[in-house]
Amino acid sequence: MKKVTLLAWTFLALTACSDRKSNSRNNPEGQDPEQRPQIGGDRDRNGCLTAAGETWSGIKQDCIQIFNVGQRLNPIEKNEVEAVISAFVLFNDDRSKLELFLPDQKKTILLHRDGKGSYQRDSWKFDPEDSTLYIDGKKRYKTE
């Protein structure tokens, strides 16, 4: 009986200590969890976690990791010395629109599908049949 009582007291003491430690470790200043600073990096004006590679998508109306959900297009003209910086395209659900993510543009570009099946706007044209992006009539990016 003494062993059972001693074991019960030991268990209670260890449980009480571990609760106190985990609470102080998880909430060091006793702050409300809602008021603690977020860990993991800065967020942009849309709330996207930039350190995780998130960017805002106008088509999806959400933060996305374009490299996981978009179609990668690599530059046709490559410089042997420089890193390859890809462009990405993302289609809406009914494929009537395409959002274009270019490495040298801060904002995305929205292209609409024309009657021939291509997507166009101003100087940008994407041909989905051969997955080629034309800028000013010149082939610039293509899926490999």
C-alpha distance (Angstrom), angle and dihedral (degrees) to the residues before:
residue distance angle dihedral
M1 . . .
K2 3.81 . .
K3 3.82 90.0 .
V4 3.82 92.5 52.7
T5 3.81 91.9 48.7
L6 3.81 92.1 46.8
L7 3.81 90.6 48.1
A8 3.83 91.4 49.8
W9 3.82 92.5 50.3
T10 3.79 91.6 47.6
F11 3.79 91.1 50.4
L12 3.83 91.9 49.3
A13 3.80 92.1 48.1
L14 3.81 93.2 50.0
T15 3.79 92.3 45.9
A16 3.79 92.0 51.0
C17 3.81 91.8 49.5
S18 3.78 94.4 47.6
D19 3.81 92.7 50.3
R20 3.78 91.2 52.4
K21 3.81 92.5 48.0
S22 3.79 94.9 48.1
N23 3.79 91.9 48.1
S24 3.78 92.7 51.0
R25 3.78 91.7 44.8
N26 3.82 94.3 48.6
N27 3.77 95.5 40.6
P28 3.81 107.8 24.3
E29 3.79 98.6 172.3
G30 3.77 96.1 36.7
Q31 3.80 89.4 -110.3
D32 3.75 124.9 159.2
P33 3.84 105.6 -98.7
E34 3.82 89.7 -124.7
Q35 3.81 90.5 59.7
R36 3.81 98.5 47.4
P37 3.79 116.9 104.9
Q38 3.80 115.8 -98.6
I39 3.76 116.4 -108.5
G40 3.77 119.6 -140.0
G41 3.77 107.4 56.9
D42 3.74 144.0 -70.5
R43 3.76 125.8 -34.3
D44 3.79 123.6 -142.7
R45 3.80 124.8 -127.6
N46 3.83 90.1 -80.6
G47 3.80 93.1 51.8
C48 3.82 94.7 -105.7
L49 3.78 115.7 150.2
T50 3.79 101.9 -122.7
A51 3.81 95.1 -171.2
A52 3.81 88.2 61.3
G53 3.80 91.3 51.5
E54 3.78 94.4 -105.9
T55 3.77 120.4 154.2
W56 3.79 132.9 175.9
S57 3.78 118.0 -97.6
G58 3.79 117.3 -157.0
I59 3.80 91.4 -162.6
K60 3.81 95.1 51.0
Q61 3.82 94.3 33.2
D62 3.78 88.2 -140.3
C63 3.78 143.4 86.3
I64 3.78 111.5 -85.1
Q65 3.77 139.5 175.2
I66 3.79 97.0 -124.6
F67 3.79 92.8 -162.4
N68 3.83 88.3 62.1
V69 3.81 100.7 42.2
G70 3.80 105.8 25.1
Q71 3.77 133.8 76.6
R72 3.82 110.8 -104.2
L73 3.80 118.8 -131.3
N74 3.79 118.3 -170.5
P75 3.79 124.1 -154.4
I76 3.79 114.6 -94.4
E77 3.79 92.8 -146.2
K78 3.79 108.0 55.7
N79 3.75 128.7 -174.0
E80 3.80 111.6 -140.6
V81 3.80 92.4 -142.3
E82 3.81 100.8 46.4
A83 3.78 129.5 70.3
V84 3.79 117.5 -101.8
I85 3.80 110.0 -107.7
S86 3.78 111.7 -164.7
A87 3.77 132.6 -150.4
F88 3.80 120.6 -141.0
V89 3.78 136.0 -150.3
L90 3.78 126.6 -157.1
F91 3.81 123.7 -169.3
N92 3.78 126.5 -149.6
D93 3.81 118.0 -121.9
D94 3.82 97.3 -89.3
R95 3.84 92.4 38.0
S96 3.81 92.3 -123.8
K97 3.82 91.3 122.3
L98 3.75 136.5 36.2
E99 3.79 128.2 -158.8
L100 3.79 114.1 -146.2
F101 3.82 120.8 -151.0
L102 3.80 109.7 -165.8
P103 3.81 122.6 -175.4
D104 3.81 93.8 -131.8
Q105 3.83 96.2 46.1
K106 3.80 123.9 81.8
K107 3.81 92.8 -159.8
T108 3.76 126.8 50.3
I109 3.80 120.7 -115.2
L110 3.78 122.1 -130.6
L111 3.81 116.4 -144.5
H112 3.81 124.7 -170.5
R113 3.78 125.4 -145.2
D114 3.78 113.0 -109.5
G115 3.82 127.8 -150.9
K116 3.82 91.6 -88.0
G117 3.81 95.4 56.6
S118 3.81 97.1 -103.7
Y119 3.78 124.8 116.7
Q120 3.80 117.7 -126.3
R121 3.76 145.2 173.9
D122 3.78 127.4 158.4
S123 3.82 107.4 -48.2
W124 3.82 96.0 -10.3
K125 3.79 124.8 90.5
F126 3.79 128.1 170.2
D127 3.80 119.8 -163.5
P128 3.82 107.6 -158.3
E129 3.82 93.6 -167.3
D130 3.79 93.6 68.2
S131 3.84 96.2 16.2
T132 3.79 93.1 -122.4
L133 3.80 128.0 149.5
Y134 3.80 116.5 -150.5
I135 3.79 121.1 -162.0
D136 3.80 115.9 -168.7
G137 3.82 88.8 -10.7
K138 3.81 94.0 -56.6
K139 3.82 125.3 112.0
R140 3.79 106.1 -112.5
Y141 3.83 108.4 157.1
K142 3.79 134.8 23.3
T143 3.79 139.3 172.1
E144 3.79 110.4 -107.4
